[in-house]
Amino acid sequence: MWLYNNIINEDLFLEQEIKFTWGKKMKVFIFGSCVSRDAFNFDLPRLELVGYFSRSSFASAFGSSPQKDNYSQELNSNFQKRMVKADFEKEALQKIVSTEFDVLLIDFVDERFKLFKSTTGSIVTLSNELSKTPFLRQAEGVAVSPFSDEHFQLWERGWKKFVSSLSSHNLLSKVVVNCGLWAKTDEQGDAIPNVDLNLIEKANSHLRRLYDRVFLDIPASQAFMPSDKMVVGKLEHKWGAAPFHYVDNYYYNLVDFLVAFDDSR
């Protein structure tokens, strides 16, 4: 049985405003997605974002060798260029171990993307951004479907390297896992627009499998586990309606968890 379901405590996650403990700035590095980064869209005087990598699977970022980036310059957004380049050149790990931070916040929402295995054995994440470039018309290799067994196996290889590297740098105790799931409904109780419920169930089954594996290496005390009341889509979200664009309370409670986690160390 999935550990996540066994240890969640609803009483810890009542609907509330953020309660800051004033003191030093907490430095947070994110390897993940909008479900973690969006918490910083609020006025957060206690937190400082010192690094952010997204649009990468653990399979690509940590479980594969670098390859030359010939595609990021095809994109218009500087942020998108940086993320695609970082995925090709595997920049995240070196940046993580060389940056001073109090918390490394990770999530697995970007595991929803396909992977691409080149004929040389290198792996990249087929993010929406990379798909806008000529990459798929020019690359030689095969795509790996998200939520598949092969995707999980490649993810696990990257996860093991991530854990090993952070352990060797005495950083694993600073990891916080943001254990979100895809929301099935919005704040009005309606289905998330334009998203098949079967896809949501499939994504959540895969995420639970990842969390089960993660908890072999990371204690539950280092995991933010939102209640069902928080895993709700927000129709007027900054990025639009989606199963992983949550109501504000999700982010408020995530920040509360980060502050309490840092204060306890």
WORAVEN-V444743 format. One line per field, one symbol per residue. phi: phi as a letter, one per 40 degrees, with the letter a starting at -180 (. if undefined). psi: psi as a letter, one per 20 degrees, with the letter a starting at -180 (. if undefined). burial: b if it has 16 or more other C-alpha atoms within 10 Angstrom, else e. Layout:
phi=???
psi=???
burial=???
This chain:
phi=.cddccbcbdccbccaccbcbciccccbbbbiaccccccccccbccbbcbaabagbcdcccbbaccaccbbcccccccccdccccccccfcccccccbbcacbbcbabccccccbbccccgcbbcccdccccccdccbcbibcbccgcccdcccdccccccdccccccbfbccccbccccbcccbcccgcccdgbccccccccccccccccdcdccbbcccbbcbccdcccbcbcccdbgcacbbccdddcdcccdccccccccc
psi=qphghhipohhilqprrpoqoqbqppppppocahhghihjironihqpoiqppakpqhhghijqqqqpojhhiiqhphghggggghggjligghggijpprhpopqrkhjjiqqqporiiiqprpmrhghiirjghihqpaqqpqqjrhhggghghgggghgggghghjlihiipppnmqrpqhraijjrqppkpphhgghgghggghgghgggihhpqhikponqrhhhmpqohkqhjrpqiknrqhhghghgggggghgghi.
burial=eeebeeebeeeebeeeebeeeeeeebbbbbbbbbbbbbbbeeeeeebeebbbbbbbbbbbbbbbebbeeebbeebeeeebbbbbbbbbbbbbeeebeeeebbbbbbbbbbbbbbbbbeeeebbbbbbebbeebeeeeeeeeebbebbeeebbebbbbbbbbbbebbeeeebbebbbbbbbbbbbbbbeeebbeeeebeebeebbebbbebbeebbeebebebbbbbbeebbbbbbeeeeebbbbbbbbbbbbbbbbbbbebeeee
